Amino acid sequence: MRVFVTGATGFIGSAVVQELIGAGHQVLGLARSEAAAQALAAAGAEAHMGSLDDLDSLKGGATASDGVVHLAFVHDFAAYETAGETDRRAIDALGSTLAGSDRPLIVTAGLAGFTLGRPATENDVPTTQARMSEQAAMELAAQGVHASVVRLSPSVHDQGDYGFIPTLINIAREKGVAAYVGDGVNRWPAVHRLDAARLFRLALEKGAVGARYHGVADEGVSMRDIATLIGRHLNVPVVSKSPEEAPAHFGWMARFVGMDAPASSTLTQQQLGWHPSQSSLLDDLEMGHYFAG
């Protein structure tokens, strides 16, 4: 299969590209720069010049492919609604190109917003506008496009991670303490980047129209355990912050750090035969590469 991958040179996308090539697929990766095009060529993929807000380039990539994995997103939390709207337009453009065929479109969404007091399952439906990507994919599926969604854990971990966990480590370095909110028993799901990459491939190859799949290996790692490990590696105290103190300490991360959002991937594993095999989040942190430098 010839697969068009957006976000192909990113932290997760680069692993997806390798997973697809390793399984015998050809990859056409979206590249915004000559450096990105060179990185794709070095990885064994073909570059397709364009960007997330260049809808013609997205349509061209989808037209030239047998399926699409959409990973690109503008990670600007200060303008999250704008980023979400950009993503919705991109998904609509990809879907309009694939309409009338059985070529699959895999859209990336997240699990950070599910606060149900129990592990979120693939059958749970989001209700907030923060879920524009998933809503756009489901609307396309209802129109007959072979669209499905991979919901990723808030922590996708491995060497090269630049997301939530490195941000927590940087805050602990800056503030001189590793903190959690309240009693710290609130939980985050997590998945290793290589396990996530395999899930995207299986969703592409075997996914059902309108399906939601969960990229979850650790159903819920407590924030206190994460903070304790960070404190030990940085040799700084581990402290609790009240919900009122959290915004001053964590900044934009405060709304995530206090969130209890466990999630299950039981149905995903049953439906796709996906079984995470890489290290857990805490084991990955224990290896030390998150604290190098």
NUBA-459524 format. One record per residue (C-alpha): residue in three letters; chain; x negated, y, z negated. Coordinates in steps of 0.1 Angstrom, whole numbers. Layout:
// NUBA-459524
["ALA","A",[X,Y,Z]]
...
// end
This chain:
// NUBA-459524
["MET","A",[0,0,0]]
["ARG","A",[-12,35,8]]
["VAL","A",[-5,56,-24]]
["PHE","A",[-4,94,-27]]
["VAL","A",[-15,104,-62]]
["THR","A",[-12,139,-76]]
["GLY","A",[-34,147,-105]]
["ALA","A",[-58,122,-90]]
["THR","A",[-90,137,-105]]
["GLY","A",[-76,142,-140]]
["PHE","A",[-82,123,-172]]
["ILE","A",[-54,98,-165]]
["GLY","A",[-52,102,-127]]
["SER","A",[-89,92,-122]]
["ALA","A",[-82,59,-141]]
["VAL","A",[-50,53,-120]]
["VAL","A",[-70,58,-88]]
["GLN","A",[-95,31,-99]]
["GLU","A",[-67,8,-110]]
["LEU","A",[-50,11,-76]]
["ILE","A",[-81,6,-56]]
["GLY","A",[-91,-23,-77]]
["ALA","A",[-58,-39,-69]]
["GLY","A",[-63,-35,-32]]
["HIS","A",[-43,-3,-26]]
["GLN","A",[-55,27,-5]]
["VAL","A",[-54,60,-23]]
["LEU","A",[-47,95,-10]]
["GLY","A",[-54,119,-38]]
["LEU","A",[-42,155,-40]]
["ALA","A",[-73,178,-42]]
["ARG","A",[-72,215,-50]]
["SER","A",[-109,221,-44]]
["GLU","A",[-139,208,-25]]
["ALA","A",[-153,195,-57]]
["ALA","A",[-121,175,-63]]
["ALA","A",[-123,162,-28]]
["GLN","A",[-159,151,-33]]
["ALA","A",[-149,133,-66]]
["LEU","A",[-122,114,-48]]
["ALA","A",[-145,104,-20]]
["ALA","A",[-170,91,-46]]
["ALA","A",[-142,71,-62]]
["GLY","A",[-134,54,-29]]
["ALA","A",[-102,75,-22]]
["GLU","A",[-92,99,5]]
["ALA","A",[-86,135,-3]]
["HIS","A",[-55,155,7]]
["MET","A",[-60,192,2]]
["GLY","A",[-32,211,-16]]
["SER","A",[-18,220,-50]]
["LEU","A",[13,215,-71]]
["ASP","A",[29,247,-60]]
["ASP","A",[21,241,-23]]
["LEU","A",[52,221,-15]]
["ASP","A",[43,216,21]]
["SER","A",[10,199,10]]
["LEU","A",[30,176,-13]]
["LYS","A",[55,167,14]]
["GLY","A",[26,160,38]]
["GLY","A",[9,136,13]]
["ALA","A",[42,118,7]]
["THR","A",[49,115,44]]
["ALA","A",[15,99,49]]
["SER","A",[20,73,22]]
["ASP","A",[39,42,12]]
["GLY","A",[45,54,-23]]
["VAL","A",[37,82,-47]]
["VAL","A",[24,84,-83]]
["HIS","A",[30,119,-96]]
["LEU","A",[7,128,-125]]
["ALA","A",[-2,165,-119]]
["PHE","A",[12,190,-144]]
["VAL","A",[3,225,-154]]
["HIS","A",[-6,221,-191]]
["ASP","A",[1,256,-203]]
["PHE","A",[20,254,-236]]
["ALA","A",[23,292,-236]]
["ALA","A",[44,291,-205]]
["TYR","A",[58,256,-208]]
["GLU","A",[92,264,-192]]
["THR","A",[75,278,-161]]
["ALA","A",[52,248,-159]]
["GLY","A",[83,226,-161]]
["GLU","A",[100,244,-133]]
["THR","A",[69,241,-111]]
["ASP","A",[69,204,-118]]
["ARG","A",[106,201,-110]]
["ARG","A",[101,218,-76]]
["ALA","A",[72,195,-69]]
["ILE","A",[93,164,-77]]
["ASP","A",[122,176,-56]]
["ALA","A",[98,181,-27]]
["LEU","A",[83,146,-30]]
["GLY","A",[117,131,-34]]
["SER","A",[131,148,-3]]
["THR","A",[103,133,17]]
["LEU","A",[109,98,4]]
["ALA","A",[147,99,7]]
["GLY","A",[162,73,30]]
["SER","A",[134,48,24]]
["ASP","A",[124,23,-2]]
["ARG","A",[91,40,-9]]
["PRO","A",[86,43,-46]]
["LEU","A",[81,76,-65]]
["ILE","A",[67,73,-101]]
["VAL","A",[71,104,-121]]
["THR","A",[52,111,-154]]
["ALA","A",[71,122,-185]]
["GLY","A",[64,123,-222]]
["LEU","A",[75,109,-255]]
["ALA","A",[65,137,-279]]
["GLY","A",[100,152,-280]]
["PHE","A",[119,121,-293]]
["THR","A",[125,125,-330]]
["LEU","A",[151,98,-337]]
["GLY","A",[139,85,-371]]
["ARG","A",[132,52,-354]]
["PRO","A",[111,40,-324]]
["ALA","A",[124,55,-292]]
["THR","A",[133,29,-266]]
["GLU","A",[134,30,-228]]
["ASN","A",[172,33,-231]]
["ASP","A",[171,65,-251]]
["VAL","A",[180,95,-229]]
["PRO","A",[164,129,-235]]
["THR","A",[186,159,-241]]
["THR","A",[162,188,-241]]
["GLN","A",[152,211,-213]]
["ALA","A",[116,201,-221]]
["ARG","A",[124,170,-201]]
["MET","A",[127,186,-167]]
["SER","A",[104,161,-150]]
["GLU","A",[124,131,-161]]
["GLN","A",[157,148,-153]]
["ALA","A",[145,156,-118]]
["ALA","A",[134,120,-113]]
["MET","A",[167,106,-125]]
["GLU","A",[187,130,-103]]
["LEU","A",[167,117,-73]]
["ALA","A",[174,81,-83]]
["ALA","A",[211,88,-84]]
["GLN","A",[208,101,-49]]
["GLY","A",[192,68,-37]]
["VAL","A",[155,77,-39]]
["HIS","A",[134,49,-53]]
["ALA","A",[123,70,-83]]
["SER","A",[114,59,-118]]
["VAL","A",[97,74,-148]]
["VAL","A",[67,65,-169]]
["ARG","A",[69,81,-203]]
["LEU","A",[35,85,-218]]
["SER","A",[26,86,-255]]
["PRO","A",[14,120,-268]]
["SER","A",[-20,105,-273]]
["VAL","A",[-35,89,-243]]
["HIS","A",[-70,81,-255]]
["ASP","A",[-104,72,-242]]
["GLN","A",[-137,89,-235]]
["GLY","A",[-131,122,-217]]
["ASP","A",[-98,129,-235]]
["TYR","A",[-91,167,-238]]
["GLY","A",[-56,165,-253]]
["PHE","A",[-41,165,-287]]
["ILE","A",[-67,145,-306]]
["PRO","A",[-97,166,-295]]
["THR","A",[-76,197,-304]]
["LEU","A",[-71,184,-339]]
["ILE","A",[-108,176,-342]]
["ASN","A",[-117,212,-331]]
["ILE","A",[-92,227,-356]]
["ALA","A",[-107,206,-384]]
["ARG","A",[-142,218,-374]]
["GLU","A",[-131,254,-373]]
["LYS","A",[-111,254,-405]]
["GLY","A",[-134,231,-425]]
["VAL","A",[-106,207,-434]]
["ALA","A",[-87,179,-417]]
["ALA","A",[-50,185,-423]]
["TYR","A",[-16,168,-419]]
["VAL","A",[19,182,-427]]
["GLY","A",[38,172,-458]]
["ASP","A",[31,136,-469]]
["GLY","A",[16,128,-434]]
["VAL","A",[37,97,-429]]
["ASN","A",[51,110,-396]]
["ARG","A",[40,90,-366]]
["TRP","A",[26,94,-331]]
["PRO","A",[27,66,-305]]
["ALA","A",[-6,61,-285]]
["VAL","A",[-19,42,-255]]
["HIS","A",[-54,37,-241]]
["ARG","A",[-60,54,-207]]
["LEU","A",[-68,21,-190]]
["ASP","A",[-37,5,-203]]
["ALA","A",[-17,35,-190]]
["ALA","A",[-33,32,-156]]
["ARG","A",[-23,-4,-153]]
["LEU","A",[13,5,-163]]
["PHE","A",[15,31,-134]]
["ARG","A",[3,4,-110]]
["LEU","A",[29,-21,-122]]
["ALA","A",[56,5,-121]]
["LEU","A",[47,13,-85]]
["GLU","A",[46,-23,-74]]
["LYS","A",[75,-37,-94]]
["GLY","A",[95,-8,-108]]
["ALA","A",[133,-6,-105]]
["VAL","A",[152,25,-92]]
["GLY","A",[161,48,-121]]
["ALA","A",[140,28,-147]]
["ARG","A",[122,44,-176]]
["TYR","A",[90,28,-187]]
["HIS","A",[70,34,-219]]
["GLY","A",[33,38,-220]]
["VAL","A",[30,28,-257]]
["ALA","A",[5,5,-273]]
["ASP","A",[5,18,-309]]
["GLU","A",[42,24,-318]]
["GLY","A",[33,49,-345]]
["VAL","A",[1,60,-360]]
["SER","A",[6,82,-391]]
["MET","A",[-8,117,-390]]
["ARG","A",[-23,112,-424]]
["ASP","A",[-44,82,-411]]
["ILE","A",[-55,103,-381]]
["ALA","A",[-65,132,-404]]
["THR","A",[-83,109,-428]]
["LEU","A",[-104,94,-401]]
["ILE","A",[-112,129,-387]]
["GLY","A",[-121,141,-421]]
["ARG","A",[-145,112,-427]]
["HIS","A",[-162,115,-394]]
["LEU","A",[-166,153,-398]]
["ASN","A",[-174,151,-435]]
["VAL","A",[-147,176,-444]]
["PRO","A",[-119,174,-470]]
["VAL","A",[-85,160,-460]]
["VAL","A",[-56,182,-471]]
["SER","A",[-18,185,-468]]
["LYS","A",[-2,216,-454]]
["SER","A",[34,225,-460]]
["PRO","A",[57,230,-430]]
["GLU","A",[55,268,-438]]
["GLU","A",[17,267,-437]]
["ALA","A",[14,246,-406]]
["PRO","A",[17,273,-379]]
["ALA","A",[-11,294,-394]]
["HIS","A",[-34,263,-396]]
["PHE","A",[-26,244,-364]]
["GLY","A",[-14,272,-341]]
["TRP","A",[6,259,-311]]
["MET","A",[-1,223,-323]]
["ALA","A",[21,228,-354]]
["ARG","A",[53,216,-337]]
["PHE","A",[36,184,-327]]
["VAL","A",[16,177,-358]]
["GLY","A",[47,176,-380]]
["MET","A",[67,155,-355]]
["ASP","A",[78,119,-363]]
["ALA","A",[81,103,-328]]
["PRO","A",[74,66,-329]]
["ALA","A",[82,47,-297]]
["SER","A",[85,11,-285]]
["SER","A",[74,-5,-252]]
["THR","A",[91,-38,-257]]
["LEU","A",[114,-35,-227]]
["THR","A",[86,-22,-205]]
["GLN","A",[65,-52,-214]]
["GLN","A",[93,-76,-207]]
["GLN","A",[103,-60,-174]]
["LEU","A",[69,-54,-159]]
["GLY","A",[47,-80,-176]]
["TRP","A",[26,-51,-190]]
["HIS","A",[6,-60,-221]]
["PRO","A",[-18,-34,-236]]
["SER","A",[-52,-49,-242]]
["GLN","A",[-75,-20,-249]]
["SER","A",[-85,-6,-283]]
["SER","A",[-60,11,-305]]
["LEU","A",[-62,49,-312]]
["LEU","A",[-78,45,-346]]
["ASP","A",[-103,19,-333]]
["ASP","A",[-112,43,-304]]
["LEU","A",[-117,71,-329]]
["GLU","A",[-139,49,-350]]
["MET","A",[-163,44,-320]]
["GLY","A",[-174,80,-325]]
["HIS","A",[-174,94,-290]]
["TYR","A",[-146,118,-300]]
["PHE","A",[-170,134,-325]]
["ALA","A",[-201,136,-303]]
["GLY","A",[-215,170,-296]]
// end
